[in-house]
């Protein structure tokens, strides 16, 4: 895995916990990036607590 420390990632479509957006956000965070997530649903508030 590569190092993204000091980088920022904006990930859209993170409303579903089984979706590619949430999975991508988790991987980017593991690589060290600071994550900003967005969604068109209120489920995004649940994702915020898991990352």
C-alpha positions in Angstrom: 0.0 0.0 0.0 1.2 3.5 -0.6 1.4 6.5 1.7 -1.1 9.4 1.4 -0.1 11.2 4.6 -0.6 14.9 4.1 -3.0 14.4 1.2 -6.7 15.2 1.2 -9.4 13.1 -0.5 -13.0 14.0 -1.3 -15.1 10.9 -1.7 -18.7 11.2 -3.0 -21.5 8.7 -2.8 -20.7 7.4 0.7 -24.3 6.8 1.7 -24.2 3.0 1.6 -22.0 1.0 4.0 -21.7 -1.7 1.4 -20.9 0.7 -1.5 -17.7 1.5 -3.3 -17.7 5.1 -2.0 -17.5 4.0 1.6 -15.0 1.3 0.8 -12.8 3.8 -1.0 -13.0 6.3 1.8 -11.8 3.6 4.3 -8.9 2.6 2.1 -7.8 6.1 1.5 -7.9 6.8 5.3 -5.9 3.7 6.0 -3.3 5.0 3.5 -3.1 8.2 5.6 -5.2 10.7 3.7 -7.5 13.1 5.4 -11.0 12.2 4.2 -14.0 14.4 3.4 -17.1 12.4 2.5 -20.4 13.4 0.9 -23.7 11.8 0.1 -27.2 12.8 -1.2 -28.8 11.0 1.8 -28.9 11.5 5.5 -27.2 8.1 5.9 -23.9 10.0 5.6 -24.1 10.8 9.2 -23.8 7.1 10.1 -20.7 6.7 7.9 -18.9 9.6 9.6 -18.8 7.7 12.8 -17.3 4.6 11.2 -14.3 6.1 9.5 
